[in-house]
Amino acid sequence: MSETMKAAIFVEPGKMAVEEVPKAHLEKDDDVVVRVVRACVCGSDLWYFRGLSDHPRHSQIGHESIGVVEEIGSEVTSVKPGDFVVLPFPYSCGKCPVCKAGFESVCPHGGYFGASQAEYVRVPEADGTVVKVPGSPEDYDDATLASLLTIADVMSTGYHAAASAEVKPGDIAVVMGDGAVGLCGVLSAHMLGAGRIIAMSRHEDRGALAREFGATDIVAERDQAAIDKVLEMTGGYGADAVLECVGSKQSFDTAIGLIRRGGVIGRVGLPHDVEISAEGTFYGNIGIKGGPAPVRHYDLHAGLLDAVLKKEINPGRVFTVEFDLDHIQEAYEAMDQRKAIKSLIRF
């Protein structure tokens, strides 16, 4: 058996490579090693690729994958070799008060994957992390595998935005961002019964998919023009719920401007230069909730895994291009240049 594996390597901003690295292996008794069958590039990876956030150079990268369990540690009881699993982007113990409350993404004993664009991944705290899928990858078509991959991150993150924004049946919801997370936020707001879903998008292909996922309106304006447009559409009151799926100052300032008094902003975009006014939110009774998505909780307890398996939702539509691992540079460039919504990596 080979002691090495292929892995995507972040060389420097704008440059990815594929190298042979030591194969992922068991390090602790609660680990498993998973053979990856699908992975992908996340919009948050582009912050590194564009040089806007720091990432160690000449290191592995990636945090979204699905695969087959190859090895298990002696303390693992939830899965066995050969089981098909989704790997949520956070790993977690599953036993502490934080995990039991449904916030595995901030488990004090956990952390985040950072080497999932590779042939094999070591999974710490496996019993509290993996989401077991019935059968094997061969039992599912490519569309279902793509949708299963989304519940490792983007679909669950979009759902976290909607849940954090407290979207209720009949609500007017605005979704900031038309990337994969924003589009999954549209789908999630639709699942939770929003009566009107306004997607902020200026790209024809993304707007079309937003409508397919349940958007009733598309707004292309930005900044104050966007605020004015949504206020006009809502009788001057603003949206009941805003799903902030970008993380930029522009996006968050717009969200604050168009949320109605007493409304809630669900934020899942990784914040960059965002400032929140304590007085502004206080006097508007504006709620702000959210953060890294508790993927495992939503997959298992909010029904995302079942919804995918029953084909009630098809979030895998966000993958608009496919590559193999050897073409990881092209996978990043496709998203960076907005030639793709999200790049899938097939193994």
C-alpha positions in Angstrom: 0.0 0.0 0.0 1.3 3.4 -1.0 2.5 5.6 1.8 1.8 8.8 -0.2 -1.2 10.5 -1.7 -2.0 13.3 -4.1 -3.1 16.5 -2.5 -3.9 20.1 -3.5 -1.2 22.5 -2.3 -1.6 26.2 -1.8 1.7 27.5 -3.2 1.0 31.2 -3.0 -1.8 33.6 -3.9 -2.9 32.8 -7.4 -1.0 29.5 -7.6 -2.1 26.0 -6.7 -0.3 22.7 -7.3 -0.8 19.0 -6.9 1.9 17.1 -5.0 2.6 13.7 -3.5 2.5 14.1 0.3 2.5 11.6 3.2 -0.8 9.7 3.2 -3.3 10.6 5.9 -3.1 8.1 8.7 -4.6 7.4 12.1 -3.0 9.4 14.9 -5.4 8.9 17.8 -7.8 6.2 18.8 -10.9 8.3 17.9 -9.7 9.0 14.4 -10.8 7.5 11.1 -9.2 7.8 7.7 -11.5 8.5 4.7 -10.9 7.9 1.0 -12.3 11.0 -0.7 -14.7 10.5 -3.6 -15.7 14.1 -4.1 -14.4 17.4 -2.8 -14.7 21.0 -4.0 -13.4 24.6 -3.9 -15.2 26.9 -1.4 -15.7 30.6 -1.8 -13.8 31.1 1.4 -10.8 29.4 -0.3 -10.8 32.3 -2.7 -9.9 34.7 0.1 -6.5 32.9 0.2 -6.2 32.4 -3.5 -6.7 36.1 -4.1 -4.3 37.1 -1.3 -6.9 38.7 0.8 -6.5 36.4 3.8 -3.4 34.7 5.1 -2.8 30.9 4.6 0.4 29.0 5.1 2.2 28.7 1.8 3.1 25.3 0.4 0.5 23.7 2.6 -2.6 21.6 2.0 -6.0 23.2 1.7 -9.8 22.4 1.5 -12.6 21.6 4.0 -15.5 20.0 2.0 -15.6 16.3 1.1 -17.5 13.0 1.1 -15.9 9.6 0.9 -15.5 6.1 2.2 -14.1 5.1 5.6 -10.8 3.2 5.1 -9.5 2.8 8.6 -10.9 3.4 12.1 -9.3 3.9 15.5 -9.9 1.5 18.3 -12.4 3.8 20.1 -14.6 4.5 17.0 -18.0 2.9 17.2 -20.2 4.8 14.8 -18.7 3.7 11.5 -16.7 0.8 10.1 -14.4 0.5 7.0 -16.4 0.7 3.9 -19.1 3.1 5.2 -20.0 6.1 3.1 -19.8 9.4 5.0 -20.2 13.1 4.7 -17.4 15.1 6.4 -18.8 18.4 7.8 -16.2 21.1 7.6 -16.0 21.3 11.4 -15.0 18.3 13.5 -16.5 18.0 17.0 -16.6 15.7 20.0 -20.4 15.3 19.9 -20.6 14.9 23.7 -20.0 18.3 25.4 -22.7 20.8 26.3 -21.9 22.9 23.2 -22.4 19.9 20.8 -25.5 18.7 22.6 -27.0 22.2 22.2 -26.5 21.8 18.4 -23.4 24.0 17.9 -20.8 21.4 16.9 -19.0 24.0 14.8 -17.8 25.7 17.9 -17.0 22.6 20.0 -14.2 23.5 22.4 -12.6 20.1 21.7 -13.0 20.4 17.9 -11.7 22.4 15.0 -11.9 22.8 11.2 -10.7 20.7 8.4 -8.0 22.2 6.2 -6.7 19.4 4.0 -9.7 17.9 2.3 -8.7 18.5 -1.3 -6.7 15.3 -1.2 -7.1 11.6 -1.9 -7.4 10.8 1.9 -8.4 12.7 5.0 -7.8 12.1 8.6 -10.9 12.7 10.7 -10.4 13.5 14.4 -13.3 13.0 16.9 -14.9 10.8 14.3 -17.9 9.6 16.3 -18.9 13.2 16.9 -18.1 14.4 13.3 -19.0 12.1 10.5 -22.5 11.9 9.0 -23.2 8.3 7.8 -24.9 7.9 4.4 -26.8 4.7 3.6 -25.1 2.4 1.1 -22.0 3.3 -0.9 -21.2 6.0 -3.4 -21.9 3.6 -6.3 -25.5 3.5 -5.2 -26.0 7.2 -6.1 -26.0 9.2 -9.3 -23.7 12.1 -9.9 -26.4 14.7 -9.1 -27.1 13.1 -5.7 -23.4 12.8 -4.9 -23.0 16.5 -5.7 -25.9 17.4 -3.4 -24.5 15.2 -0.6 -21.2 17.1 -1.0 -23.1 20.4 -0.4 -24.3 19.3 3.0 -20.6 19.1 4.1 -20.7 22.9 4.0 -22.5 25.2 1.6 -26.1 23.9 2.0 -25.8 23.6 5.7 -24.2 27.1 5.9 -27.0 28.5 3.8 -29.5 26.8 6.1 -27.7 28.3 9.1 -28.1 31.7 7.6 -31.9 31.1 7.3 -32.2 29.5 10.7 -30.2 32.2 12.4 -32.3 34.9 10.7 -35.3 33.2 12.1 -37.1 32.9 8.8 -40.7 32.0 9.4 -43.6 31.1 7.0 -44.7 34.2 5.1 -41.6 36.2 5.9 -39.9 38.6 3.5 -36.3 37.4 3.3 -33.4 39.0 1.6 -30.3 37.0 0.7 -27.0 38.9 0.4 -24.7 37.0 -2.0 -25.3 34.9 -5.1 -22.4 32.4 -4.6 -23.0 28.8 -3.6 -23.8 29.7 0.0 -26.2 32.5 -0.9 -28.0 30.3 -3.4 -28.3 27.6 -0.8 -29.6 30.3 1.5 -32.4 31.0 -1.0 -33.2 27.3 -1.0 -33.2 27.2 2.8 -35.4 30.3 3.1 -37.8 28.6 0.7 -37.7 25.4 2.8 -38.6 27.4 5.9 -41.6 28.9 4.2 -40.6 32.5 3.4 -43.4 34.1 1.4 -41.1 36.4 -0.6 -37.4 35.9 -1.2 -35.3 38.7 -2.6 -32.0 37.5 -4.0 -29.3 40.2 -4.4 -27.7 39.2 -7.7 -26.4 40.9 -10.8 -25.4 37.7 -12.7 -27.9 36.2 -15.1 -26.9 32.5 -14.5 -26.9 32.9 -10.7 -30.2 34.8 -10.7 -31.8 32.1 -12.8 -30.6 29.4 -10.3 -31.9 31.6 -7.4 -35.3 31.6 -9.0 -35.1 27.8 -9.5 -34.3 27.6 -5.8 -37.3 29.8 -4.8 -36.4 33.4 -5.2 -39.4 35.6 -6.1 -37.4 38.7 -6.9 -33.9 39.6 -8.1 -32.3 42.9 -7.1 -29.1 43.9 -9.0 -28.5 47.3 -7.2 -25.7 47.7 -4.6 -25.1 49.9 -1.6 -27.7 52.7 -0.9 -29.5 51.9 -4.2 -30.0 48.4 -3.0 -31.4 49.6 0.3 -33.7 52.0 -1.4 -35.0 49.4 -3.8 -35.8 46.9 -1.0 -37.4 49.5 1.1 -39.6 50.5 -1.9 -40.5 46.8 -2.4 -41.5 46.4 1.3 -43.6 49.5 1.8 -40.7 51.3 3.5 -40.3 48.8 6.3 -37.6 46.5 5.1 -37.1 42.8 5.2 -38.2 40.5 8.1 -35.0 38.5 7.7 -31.7 39.0 6.0 -29.3 36.2 5.2 -25.8 37.7 5.0 -23.8 35.2 3.0 -20.8 37.3 1.9 -19.0 38.7 4.9 -17.8 42.0 3.3 -18.3 45.4 4.8 -20.4 46.4 1.7 -22.7 43.4 2.1 -23.1 43.8 5.9 -23.8 47.6 5.7 -26.4 46.9 3.1 -28.0 44.2 5.3 -28.2 46.7 8.2 -29.8 49.3 6.0 -32.6 47.1 4.7 -33.6 44.9 7.7 -36.8 46.1 9.3 -37.0 47.2 12.9 -37.2 44.1 15.0 -35.8 41.9 12.2 -32.9 39.5 12.4 -29.8 39.2 10.3 -28.4 35.7 10.0 -24.7 36.0 9.2 -22.6 33.2 7.8 -20.2 35.1 5.5 -16.7 35.2 7.0 -16.4 38.8 8.2 -13.8 41.1 6.6 -13.6 44.6 7.9 -17.2 44.5 9.2 -18.1 46.8 12.1 -21.5 46.5 13.9 -23.0 49.6 15.5 -24.1 48.8 19.1 -26.4 51.9 19.2 -27.7 51.3 15.7 -28.7 47.7 16.4 -29.9 48.6 19.9 -32.4 51.3 18.8 -33.6 49.3 15.9 -34.2 46.2 18.0 -32.2 44.4 15.3 -31.0 40.9 16.0 -27.7 39.6 14.7 -27.0 35.9 14.9 -24.8 33.3 13.2 -21.3 32.2 12.6 -19.8 28.9 11.4 -22.6 26.4 10.6 -23.2 23.4 12.9 -23.3 21.1 9.8 -23.8 17.8 11.6 -26.8 19.2 13.5 -28.5 20.4 10.4 -27.7 17.3 8.4 -29.1 14.9 11.0 -31.6 16.9 13.1 -32.9 19.5 10.6 -33.3 16.8 7.9 -30.9 18.0 5.2 -29.5 14.5 4.6 -33.0 13.0 4.3 -34.1 15.9 2.1 -31.2 15.2 -0.3 -31.8 11.4 -0.3 -35.5 11.9 -0.9 -34.6 14.3 -3.7 -36.8 17.0 -2.1 -33.9 19.4 -2.7 -31.1 19.5 -5.2 -28.5 21.9 -3.9 -25.8 20.1 -6.0 -27.0 22.4 -8.8 -24.5 25.0 -7.5 -21.7 22.9 -9.0 -21.4 24.2 -12.5 -18.0 22.8 -13.5 -16.1 19.6 -12.7 -12.3 18.9 -12.6 -10.1 16.1 -11.4 -7.5 16.8 -8.7 -4.7 17.2 -11.3 -6.5 20.3 -12.6 -6.9 22.1 -9.2 -5.4 25.3 -10.6 -8.2 25.5 -13.2 -10.8 24.7 -10.5 -9.7 27.7 -8.5 -9.4 30.0 -11.6 -12.9 29.1 -12.7 -14.4 30.4 -9.5 -12.0 33.3 -9.2 -12.9 34.5 -12.7 -16.6 33.9 -12.0 -16.8 31.4 -14.8 -18.3 29.0 -12.3 -20.5 29.2 -9.2 -18.7 26.3 -7.6 -16.0 23.8 -8.7 -16.5 20.1 -8.0 -13.4 17.9 -7.7 -14.0 14.3 -8.8 -11.7 11.5 -7.6 
